[in-house]
């Protein structure tokens, strides 16, 4: 993973896989050669996959009869929580509709209020995870993170 601007990646010619791999490996100068070889000597061609995320506090105005859930509602960089949030969103929306069978708008409003708070926390946690992965010493930070949680 590299934390660079889209313009930085635009300068790399992914049509020349070997040159692209060498350029990307330069960003890991000082790493063990066995690790950079995973980039430069791989049989898998390098592929650009940008991560997009909405701000953690993203909200929208209620639109009658419509709501969003899962990745459509809270676009964040992958952090392992997408499927969990989507399933939980679906369950929470179902509960809100069951609790308000005669008033869909009330159900949708209640669901969205809870979902915004829940997704903000997940987005903030995910951003923190990516900061860890792109920090000065990600391996050490990951070890420390596991020790704090365990």
C-alpha positions as CSV (number, residue, x, y, z in Angstrom):
1,X,0.0,0.0,0.0
2,X,1.2,3.5,-0.9
3,X,-0.3,6.7,0.3
4,X,0.3,8.9,-2.7
5,X,-1.8,11.3,-4.7
6,X,-3.6,10.1,-7.9
7,X,-1.2,12.4,-9.8
8,X,1.7,10.5,-8.4
9,X,0.3,7.3,-9.7
10,X,-0.6,8.9,-13.1
11,X,3.1,9.3,-13.8
12,X,3.6,5.5,-13.6
13,X,3.3,3.6,-16.9
14,X,1.4,0.5,-15.9
15,X,1.6,-0.5,-19.5
16,X,5.2,-1.4,-18.7
17,X,4.7,-3.7,-15.8
18,X,8.4,-4.2,-15.0
19,X,9.1,-0.5,-15.0
20,X,6.0,0.1,-12.9
21,X,7.1,-2.5,-10.4
22,X,10.6,-1.0,-10.2
23,X,9.2,2.5,-9.6
24,X,6.8,1.3,-6.9
25,X,9.6,-0.8,-5.2
26,X,11.7,2.4,-5.0
27,X,9.2,3.7,-2.4
28,X,10.3,0.8,-0.2
29,X,14.0,1.6,-0.3
30,X,15.7,0.3,2.8
31,X,13.3,-2.6,3.2
32,X,14.7,-6.1,3.1
33,X,15.5,-7.2,-0.5
34,X,13.3,-10.3,0.1
35,X,10.3,-8.1,0.7
36,X,10.9,-5.7,-2.2
37,X,11.4,-8.8,-4.4
38,X,7.7,-9.5,-3.8
39,X,7.1,-6.4,-5.9
40,X,9.8,-6.6,-8.5
41,X,9.9,-10.4,-9.1
42,X,6.2,-11.2,-8.8
43,X,4.4,-13.1,-11.6
44,X,1.4,-10.8,-10.8
45,X,1.4,-7.6,-12.8
46,X,1.2,-4.4,-10.7
47,X,-2.3,-2.9,-10.8
48,X,-3.5,0.5,-9.7
49,X,-6.4,0.3,-7.3
50,X,-7.2,3.6,-5.7
51,X,-9.1,3.8,-2.4
52,X,-11.9,6.3,-2.2
53,X,-13.6,7.4,1.0
54,X,-16.2,9.9,2.1
55,X,-15.5,12.1,5.1
56,X,-16.2,10.2,8.3
57,X,-19.0,12.7,9.2
58,X,-20.7,12.4,5.8
59,X,-24.5,12.7,5.9
60,X,-27.3,13.5,3.5
61,X,-30.7,15.1,3.7
62,X,-33.6,12.7,4.0
63,X,-35.2,11.8,0.7
64,X,-38.7,10.4,1.3
65,X,-39.0,6.7,0.6
66,X,-35.2,6.1,0.0
67,X,-32.2,5.3,2.1
68,X,-28.8,3.7,1.7
69,X,-27.1,0.9,3.5
70,X,-23.7,-0.9,3.4
71,X,-21.0,0.4,1.1
72,X,-23.5,2.7,-0.6
73,X,-24.1,4.5,2.6
74,X,-20.6,4.7,4.0
75,X,-17.8,4.6,1.4
76,X,-14.5,4.0,3.2
77,X,-11.2,2.5,2.3
78,X,-11.3,-1.2,2.8
79,X,-10.8,-2.1,6.5
80,X,-12.4,-5.4,7.0
81,X,-15.7,-4.0,8.3
82,X,-17.7,-3.4,5.1
83,X,-19.6,-6.7,5.1
84,X,-20.2,-6.4,8.9
85,X,-21.6,-2.9,8.5
86,X,-23.8,-3.9,5.6
87,X,-25.3,-6.8,7.5
88,X,-25.8,-4.7,10.6
89,X,-27.3,-1.9,8.5
90,X,-29.8,-4.3,7.0
91,X,-30.8,-5.7,10.4
92,X,-31.2,-2.2,11.9
93,X,-33.3,-1.1,8.9
94,X,-35.5,-4.2,9.3
95,X,-35.9,-3.5,13.0
96,X,-36.8,0.1,12.4
97,X,-39.4,-0.9,9.8
98,X,-40.9,-3.5,12.1
99,X,-41.1,-1.0,14.9
100,X,-42.9,1.5,12.7
101,X,-45.0,-0.6,10.3
102,X,-47.4,2.3,9.6
103,X,-44.8,5.0,9.2
104,X,-41.9,4.2,6.8
105,X,-40.5,7.7,7.0
106,X,-40.1,7.5,10.8
107,X,-38.4,4.1,10.4
108,X,-36.0,5.5,7.7
109,X,-35.2,8.6,9.8
110,X,-34.5,6.5,12.9
111,X,-32.4,4.1,10.9
112,X,-30.3,6.9,9.3
113,X,-29.6,8.7,12.6
114,X,-28.3,5.5,14.1
115,X,-26.4,4.5,10.9
116,X,-24.7,7.9,10.6
117,X,-23.3,7.6,14.2
118,X,-22.3,4.0,13.7
119,X,-20.6,4.5,10.3
120,X,-18.7,7.6,11.5
121,X,-17.1,5.5,14.2
122,X,-16.2,2.8,11.7
123,X,-14.8,5.3,9.2
124,X,-12.7,7.0,11.9
125,X,-11.4,3.5,13.0
126,X,-10.6,2.6,9.4
127,X,-8.8,5.9,8.8
128,X,-6.7,5.2,11.9
129,X,-5.9,1.7,10.6
130,X,-4.6,3.2,7.3
131,X,-2.6,5.8,9.2
132,X,-0.9,2.9,11.0
133,X,-0.2,1.1,7.7
134,X,1.3,4.1,6.1
135,X,3.2,5.4,9.1
136,X,7.0,5.5,9.7
137,X,7.2,2.0,11.0
138,X,4.0,0.1,10.1
139,X,5.3,-3.3,11.3
140,X,6.2,-1.9,14.7
141,X,2.8,-0.1,14.9
142,X,0.9,-3.2,14.0
143,X,2.7,-5.2,16.7
144,X,1.9,-2.5,19.2
145,X,-1.7,-2.4,18.1
146,X,-2.1,-6.1,18.6
147,X,-0.5,-5.9,22.1
148,X,-2.9,-3.1,23.1
149,X,-6.0,-5.1,21.9
150,X,-4.8,-8.4,23.3
